Amino acid sequence: MSGMKLLTVVLVVAAAAAAVVVAGAEKLPAGVLSLERIFPVNGKVELEELRARDKARHARMLQSFGGGIVDFPVVGSSDPYLVGLYFTKVRLGTPPREYNVQIDTGSDILWVTCSSCDDCPRTSGLGVELNFYDATISSTASPISCADQVCASIVQTTSAECSTETNQCGYTFQYGDGSGTTGHYVADLLYFDTVLGTSLIANSSSPIVFGCSTSQSGDLTKTDRAIDGIFGFGQQGLSVISQLSSRGITPKVFSHCLKGEGNGGGILVLGEILDPRIVYSPLVPSQAHYNVYLQSIAVNGQLVPVDPSVFATSGNRGTIVDSGTTLSYIAAEAYDPFVSAIAAAVSKSARPIVSRTKPCFLVSSSIAEIFPPVSLNFDGGASMALRPADYLVHMGFVEGAAMWCIGFERQDQGVTILGDLVLKDKIIVYDLARQRIGWTDYDCSSSVNVSITSGKGEFINAGQLSVNGASGCAMFSLQHTRASALLLLLVLMIGSPFLT
């Protein structure tokens, strides 16, 4: 920046019929603009003053520019005895308030607990403060009435109901674990940050429609793992990813990398994480969930004898990827053959035992040395490799030996659900634009490369900046820590003039 002349236009309009433009006492030819220095020629200007001016200018540019990446910090763990869920933070309303919400790819709507909810938890065993959304104290809140066009479109998808008494567009959701929530829809601002490079940040926001929960049931009423709501990342029109992508604010793809070891955490991005090892498999079209074509399961390289039709999507059957599920569930017809294959592979090195009807094994050494690799094989030739830690759960000790139990649950309804047990320690990419899901093993405490194409150029997520000139696609490296992760980081890169 040193050596650059900082100039500003002080006269920008010239009448088409005017022959001259008057600037001070001089007469200049039409079309010639008078320019003046913002800073004096011989004056000393502090570097911070220049940075502040540039920051304000870049923020103005970003406000009129669409498309980018939203980056969420991730807290939580797949360990059912530690946390058993992953959650992030969102800022809603004016003035904005922060809410902790569970990351759930198995549902569509973002909802938070309303201040009017009487039977909702007031404290949480997760050590987080619970907040309650109050539309009456948000200057940007707008209730969704029954006559609202948004409500009419929701009712058509059976995810809304209208109350003639209150004229509110309401909802009732029931989740797979039997818990549920009832409330009404509201429109308010979702806040995030637009960031240029690694230090220039501009406040941004977008109005979204979300749920305000006035009643909860089942596990949602328990305080041990209570949080402020659920963040649905489904494909339907009212999911946040659909609302933001339809306005060109974010791409129609999101990714997560959930850390399984230690205290958990990870990365969640509205954008595409890049890694050359990622393999993709198509989504089953026209489904409410992220259904994939699971074709077979192999243990130690040998196919488990299961008819492929067991995993096919039909009626209430199919294979679903769901980050809101802690464990994983396998159709009943495949459960026993799968467990038998595991038991046969470890028959000489682990002692089988049944604990609370679950098949378990007593081992005296590392499970990585004893238990076989498992692969889930999908359409398109894509396989998901599972380590022993991806299908076993540590259940304590018996007679001095570690007891590890099969983490897959028998699913008598015929649905196979791939939950956090198998999704952890992997990059998972939900590419809605191309209708596919991708994955690869990854250390989710490491940085990731994120890139999207929005039609106006390449937009990149940020942490430490690096540019891959060979491919013509610039990439930022993004890494989160629980202590320092920025909330809702929206990153844009606008061309090479801003790269240093």
Salt bridges, closest charged atoms under 4 A:
GLU48 OE2 - ARG51 NH1 2.89
ASP71 OD1 - HIS480 NE2 2.54
GLU98 OE1 - LYS89 NZ 3.88
ASP193 OD1 - ARG91 NH2 3.60
ASP219 OD1 - LYS222 NZ 2.93
ASP275 OD1 - ARG277 NE 2.92
GLU333 OE2 - ARG317 NH2 3.13
ASP336 OD1 - ARG410 NH2 2.91
ASP390 OD1 - ARG387 NH2 2.88
ASP390 OD1 - LYS424 NZ 3.34
ASP390 OD2 - LYS426 NZ 3.40
GLU399 OE1 - ARG351 NH2 3.48
GLU409 OE2 - LYS358 NZ 2.83
ASP425 OD2 - ARG387 NH2 2.89
ASP431 OD2 - ARG434 NH1 2.97
ASP431 OD2 - ARG436 NE 3.12
